[in-house]
């Protein structure tokens, strides 16, 4: 029976099954819970967790910090003993006690049903663990890889929806695209996807506004200009608009 709902897209949100939110008292407690939730149900050694989240500290100090953060979670989380399983050396979340939006997202993406894919798109509310940062290089590297992995799954869903075509599939693909760009506006291929979708719907002015947005983001954030393919697409859309 699920005791907690943990949403990890767009930040970290914890709710009891009743829907009542649970606030964590520290960023480190949130980081620890988010990491365990994403790696569940595999057990994680205490030494790995300590090194991952308290990188740069001596081993004994890191393990002490881990113990203190676990105590914080036990005080805050209802029925914590049934949620976080602490064995002699391993820590894990009981998979039957917790559900996460990431798990649901990956499961829903396996379906070809449009309503199910629309639900998957709705779950992708933003970057994984958005706003949950760490001074640990190891944690940041892990988080970056996980974000890219989930973003790639969303982009594959967009491609498959557009390959089949149809108004409803295009609309779901656009929802996915907008959510991916909200998390990472530098994904130029997704900007092109949106431009093509808008043009296909006859919304050529919106397609060109998307191009302008893409160009401005690239210039301001990385000092780059759009790729040749993007420039060719916007010229083609402008010709369609004048025709």
SETINU-17717 format. One record per residue (C-alpha): residue number from 0; residue in three letters; x, y, z. Coordinates in Angstrom, 3 decimals. Example, Ala and Ser with C-alpha at 12.3 -4.5 7.8 and 13.67 -1.06 7.14 Angstrom:
<sites>
{site 0,'ALA',{12.300,-4.500,7.800}}
{site 1,'SER',{13.670,-1.060,7.140}}
</sites>
This chain:
<sites>
{site 0,'UNK',{0.000,0.000,0.000}}
{site 1,'UNK',{1.380,3.418,-0.967}}
{site 2,'UNK',{2.032,5.671,2.003}}
{site 3,'UNK',{3.661,8.565,0.156}}
{site 4,'UNK',{3.561,10.237,-3.228}}
{site 5,'UNK',{6.843,11.808,-4.301}}
{site 6,'UNK',{6.862,14.119,-7.322}}
{site 7,'UNK',{10.345,14.777,-8.671}}
{site 8,'UNK',{9.701,16.659,-11.916}}
{site 9,'UNK',{9.838,20.415,-11.434}}
{site 10,'UNK',{11.309,20.160,-7.948}}
{site 11,'UNK',{10.485,17.864,-5.040}}
{site 12,'UNK',{6.950,17.519,-3.714}}
{site 13,'UNK',{5.968,15.002,-1.039}}
{site 14,'UNK',{2.380,14.163,-0.169}}
{site 15,'UNK',{0.627,11.708,2.068}}
{site 16,'UNK',{-1.948,9.458,0.428}}
{site 17,'UNK',{-4.586,11.845,1.773}}
{site 18,'UNK',{-3.025,14.575,-0.396}}
{site 19,'UNK',{-1.645,16.520,2.558}}
{site 20,'UNK',{1.775,17.978,1.691}}
{site 21,'UNK',{4.864,17.239,3.767}}
{site 22,'UNK',{7.555,19.891,4.121}}
{site 23,'UNK',{11.166,18.869,4.636}}
{site 24,'UNK',{13.208,21.092,6.958}}
{site 25,'UNK',{16.446,21.099,4.952}}
{site 26,'UNK',{17.701,21.009,1.375}}
{site 27,'UNK',{20.001,18.109,2.212}}
{site 28,'UNK',{17.075,16.030,3.494}}
{site 29,'UNK',{15.217,16.758,0.251}}
{site 30,'UNK',{18.271,15.827,-1.812}}
{site 31,'UNK',{18.734,12.560,0.078}}
{site 32,'UNK',{15.070,11.571,-0.221}}
{site 33,'UNK',{14.971,12.447,-3.922}}
{site 34,'UNK',{18.086,10.417,-4.647}}
{site 35,'UNK',{16.857,7.367,-2.730}}
{site 36,'UNK',{13.438,7.572,-4.382}}
{site 37,'UNK',{14.981,7.595,-7.859}}
{site 38,'UNK',{17.323,4.691,-7.193}}
{site 39,'UNK',{14.695,2.562,-5.405}}
{site 40,'UNK',{14.228,-0.357,-4.951}}
{site 41,'UNK',{17.934,-1.164,-5.247}}
{site 42,'UNK',{19.745,-0.833,-1.964}}
{site 43,'UNK',{22.386,1.899,-1.734}}
{site 44,'UNK',{25.317,1.484,0.610}}
{site 45,'UNK',{25.738,4.062,3.342}}
{site 46,'UNK',{29.291,4.702,2.220}}
{site 47,'UNK',{28.144,5.445,-1.341}}
{site 48,'UNK',{25.397,7.779,-0.130}}
{site 49,'UNK',{27.773,9.600,2.191}}
{site 50,'UNK',{30.372,10.010,-0.563}}
{site 51,'UNK',{27.720,11.064,-3.107}}
{site 52,'UNK',{26.053,13.768,-1.012}}
{site 53,'UNK',{28.837,14.885,1.317}}
{site 54,'UNK',{31.718,14.813,-1.106}}
{site 55,'UNK',{34.880,16.422,0.198}}
{site 56,'UNK',{34.313,15.534,3.841}}
{site 57,'UNK',{36.268,12.917,5.693}}
{site 58,'UNK',{34.526,9.536,5.614}}
{site 59,'UNK',{33.520,9.540,9.285}}
{site 60,'UNK',{32.129,13.084,9.062}}
{site 61,'UNK',{30.190,12.250,5.895}}
{site 62,'UNK',{28.626,9.162,7.472}}
{site 63,'UNK',{27.726,11.191,10.569}}
{site 64,'UNK',{25.997,13.771,8.357}}
{site 65,'UNK',{24.109,10.966,6.613}}
{site 66,'UNK',{22.932,9.562,9.970}}
{site 67,'UNK',{21.759,13.015,11.063}}
{site 68,'UNK',{19.832,13.576,7.824}}
{site 69,'UNK',{18.183,10.171,8.102}}
{site 70,'UNK',{17.092,11.085,11.637}}
{site 71,'UNK',{15.574,14.271,10.224}}
{site 72,'UNK',{13.577,12.259,7.691}}
{site 73,'UNK',{12.398,9.860,10.389}}
{site 74,'UNK',{11.074,12.777,12.432}}
{site 75,'UNK',{9.234,14.353,9.500}}
{site 76,'UNK',{7.930,11.477,7.386}}
{site 77,'UNK',{4.849,9.613,8.601}}
{site 78,'UNK',{5.502,5.889,9.058}}
{site 79,'UNK',{9.099,6.474,8.027}}
{site 80,'UNK',{10.158,3.008,9.182}}
{site 81,'UNK',{7.808,1.532,6.567}}
{site 82,'UNK',{9.043,3.895,3.853}}
{site 83,'UNK',{12.829,4.031,4.259}}
{site 84,'UNK',{14.378,0.662,4.979}}
{site 85,'UNK',{17.722,0.925,6.740}}
{site 86,'UNK',{19.690,-2.276,6.946}}
{site 87,'UNK',{23.165,-2.805,8.358}}
{site 88,'UNK',{24.873,-1.122,5.425}}
{site 89,'UNK',{22.147,-0.521,2.803}}
{site 90,'UNK',{19.371,2.057,2.578}}
{site 91,'UNK',{16.416,1.792,0.256}}
{site 92,'UNK',{12.831,2.949,-0.167}}
{site 93,'UNK',{10.178,0.278,0.034}}
{site 94,'UNK',{8.701,0.236,-3.501}}
{site 95,'UNK',{5.246,-0.696,-2.228}}
{site 96,'UNK',{5.177,2.255,0.145}}
{site 97,'UNK',{6.024,5.031,-2.312}}
{site 98,'UNK',{4.921,6.073,-5.779}}
{site 99,'UNK',{6.760,8.659,-7.871}}
{site 100,'UNK',{5.886,10.675,-10.947}}
{site 101,'UNK',{9.118,9.536,-12.612}}
{site 102,'UNK',{8.141,5.867,-12.299}}
{site 103,'UNK',{4.678,6.647,-13.655}}
{site 104,'UNK',{6.150,8.700,-16.502}}
{site 105,'UNK',{8.410,5.889,-17.660}}
{site 106,'UNK',{5.616,3.321,-17.375}}
{site 107,'UNK',{3.075,5.438,-19.279}}
{site 108,'UNK',{5.527,6.036,-22.124}}
{site 109,'UNK',{5.407,2.332,-22.934}}
{site 110,'UNK',{1.809,2.703,-24.158}}
{site 111,'UNK',{0.524,3.614,-27.621}}
{site 112,'UNK',{-2.751,4.886,-26.194}}
{site 113,'UNK',{-3.161,8.623,-26.758}}
{site 114,'UNK',{-4.847,9.308,-23.414}}
{site 115,'UNK',{-2.037,7.484,-21.630}}
{site 116,'UNK',{0.638,9.439,-23.512}}
{site 117,'UNK',{-1.180,12.664,-22.674}}
{site 118,'UNK',{-0.959,11.697,-18.991}}
{site 119,'UNK',{2.773,11.084,-19.406}}
{site 120,'UNK',{3.194,14.538,-20.946}}
{site 121,'UNK',{1.304,16.109,-18.039}}
{site 122,'UNK',{3.691,14.491,-15.539}}
{site 123,'UNK',{6.744,16.089,-17.169}}
{site 124,'UNK',{6.258,19.354,-15.271}}
{site 125,'UNK',{9.847,20.530,-15.407}}
{site 126,'UNK',{13.445,19.518,-14.886}}
{site 127,'UNK',{14.099,16.529,-12.657}}
{site 128,'UNK',{14.646,17.735,-9.062}}
{site 129,'UNK',{14.554,21.322,-10.272}}
{site 130,'UNK',{16.000,23.653,-7.651}}
{site 131,'UNK',{17.588,20.780,-5.729}}
{site 132,'UNK',{21.265,21.431,-6.048}}
{site 133,'UNK',{24.352,20.139,-4.279}}
{site 134,'UNK',{27.965,21.097,-3.776}}
{site 135,'UNK',{28.878,17.504,-4.616}}
{site 136,'UNK',{30.303,17.051,-8.116}}
{site 137,'UNK',{29.352,13.372,-8.001}}
{site 138,'UNK',{25.707,14.173,-7.264}}
{site 139,'UNK',{25.554,16.882,-9.919}}
{site 140,'UNK',{27.023,14.496,-12.502}}
{site 141,'UNK',{24.463,11.838,-11.590}}
{site 142,'UNK',{21.610,14.367,-11.692}}
{site 143,'UNK',{22.693,15.717,-15.078}}
{site 144,'UNK',{22.780,12.206,-16.529}}
{site 145,'UNK',{19.322,11.380,-15.141}}
{site 146,'UNK',{17.853,14.590,-16.490}}
{site 147,'UNK',{19.253,13.829,-19.931}}
{site 148,'UNK',{17.978,10.249,-19.798}}
{site 149,'UNK',{14.415,11.325,-19.002}}
{site 150,'UNK',{14.556,14.169,-21.508}}
{site 151,'UNK',{15.643,11.671,-24.173}}
{site 152,'UNK',{12.629,9.496,-23.375}}
{site 153,'UNK',{10.341,12.496,-23.795}}
{site 154,'UNK',{11.984,13.378,-27.115}}
{site 155,'UNK',{11.570,9.815,-28.385}}
{site 156,'UNK',{7.881,10.028,-27.509}}
{site 157,'UNK',{7.626,13.265,-29.486}}
{site 158,'UNK',{9.257,11.638,-32.518}}
{site 159,'UNK',{7.009,8.564,-32.406}}
{site 160,'UNK',{3.889,10.704,-32.101}}
{site 161,'UNK',{4.839,12.819,-35.109}}
{site 162,'UNK',{5.866,9.796,-37.186}}
{site 163,'UNK',{2.330,8.439,-36.951}}
{site 164,'UNK',{0.717,11.848,-37.342}}
{site 165,'UNK',{-2.871,12.880,-36.726}}
{site 166,'UNK',{-4.217,15.983,-35.011}}
{site 167,'UNK',{-4.415,14.504,-31.515}}
{site 168,'UNK',{-0.918,13.030,-31.707}}
{site 169,'UNK',{0.505,16.325,-32.925}}
{site 170,'UNK',{-1.144,18.173,-30.030}}
{site 171,'UNK',{0.308,15.742,-27.477}}
{site 172,'UNK',{3.715,16.040,-29.139}}
{site 173,'UNK',{3.451,19.811,-28.825}}
{site 174,'UNK',{2.604,19.511,-25.126}}
{site 175,'UNK',{5.652,17.311,-24.644}}
{site 176,'UNK',{7.799,19.760,-26.625}}
{site 177,'UNK',{6.719,22.770,-24.593}}
{site 178,'UNK',{7.458,20.936,-21.349}}
{site 179,'UNK',{10.886,19.827,-22.560}}
{site 180,'UNK',{11.725,23.395,-23.574}}
{site 181,'UNK',{10.503,24.734,-20.251}}
{site 182,'UNK',{13.092,22.476,-18.616}}
{site 183,'UNK',{15.838,23.034,-21.206}}
{site 184,'UNK',{15.238,25.865,-23.701}}
{site 185,'UNK',{18.501,25.099,-25.529}}
{site 186,'UNK',{17.063,22.007,-27.230}}
{site 187,'UNK',{17.082,23.464,-30.743}}
{site 188,'UNK',{15.652,20.354,-32.398}}
{site 189,'UNK',{12.585,20.667,-30.159}}
{site 190,'UNK',{12.185,24.300,-31.212}}
{site 191,'UNK',{12.171,23.082,-34.831}}
{site 192,'UNK',{9.601,20.430,-33.957}}
{site 193,'UNK',{7.301,23.086,-32.531}}
{site 194,'UNK',{7.837,25.319,-35.560}}
{site 195,'UNK',{6.804,22.462,-37.880}}
{site 196,'UNK',{3.774,21.617,-35.740}}
{site 197,'UNK',{2.594,25.228,-35.719}}
{site 198,'UNK',{3.092,25.476,-39.479}}
{site 199,'UNK',{1.194,22.222,-40.007}}
{site 200,'UNK',{-1.715,23.688,-38.048}}
{site 201,'UNK',{-1.658,26.817,-40.189}}
{site 202,'UNK',{-0.254,28.857,-37.283}}
{site 203,'UNK',{2.683,30.215,-39.241}}
{site 204,'UNK',{3.011,33.401,-37.180}}
{site 205,'UNK',{3.335,31.252,-34.043}}
{site 206,'UNK',{5.968,29.163,-35.816}}
{site 207,'UNK',{8.006,32.294,-36.541}}
{site 208,'UNK',{7.587,33.504,-32.962}}
{site 209,'UNK',{8.994,30.149,-31.865}}
{site 210,'UNK',{11.979,30.739,-34.141}}
{site 211,'UNK',{12.525,34.192,-32.625}}
{site 212,'UNK',{12.354,32.698,-29.134}}
{site 213,'UNK',{14.862,30.012,-30.084}}
{site 214,'UNK',{17.257,32.551,-31.603}}
{site 215,'UNK',{17.075,34.833,-28.565}}
{site 216,'UNK',{17.623,31.992,-26.095}}
{site 217,'UNK',{20.664,30.738,-27.975}}
{site 218,'UNK',{22.152,34.229,-28.188}}
{site 219,'UNK',{21.553,35.152,-24.548}}
{site 220,'UNK',{22.454,31.851,-22.913}}
{site 221,'UNK',{25.332,30.499,-24.979}}
{site 222,'UNK',{26.199,33.260,-27.459}}
{site 223,'UNK',{25.250,31.042,-30.420}}
{site 224,'UNK',{23.149,31.410,-33.547}}
{site 225,'UNK',{20.553,28.951,-34.872}}
{site 226,'UNK',{21.693,25.960,-36.903}}
{site 227,'UNK',{21.423,25.926,-40.698}}
{site 228,'UNK',{18.429,23.574,-40.497}}
{site 229,'UNK',{16.585,25.993,-38.206}}
{site 230,'UNK',{17.317,28.968,-40.473}}
{site 231,'UNK',{16.154,27.020,-43.535}}
{site 232,'UNK',{12.925,26.080,-41.778}}
{site 233,'UNK',{12.108,29.648,-40.800}}
{site 234,'UNK',{12.741,30.853,-44.373}}
{site 235,'UNK',{10.431,28.166,-45.696}}
{site 236,'UNK',{7.711,29.184,-43.233}}
{site 237,'UNK',{8.105,32.859,-44.186}}
{site 238,'UNK',{7.607,31.916,-47.852}}
{site 239,'UNK',{4.445,30.019,-46.903}}
{site 240,'UNK',{3.234,33.067,-44.967}}
{site 241,'UNK',{3.684,35.330,-48.018}}
{site 242,'UNK',{2.093,32.877,-50.436}}
</sites>
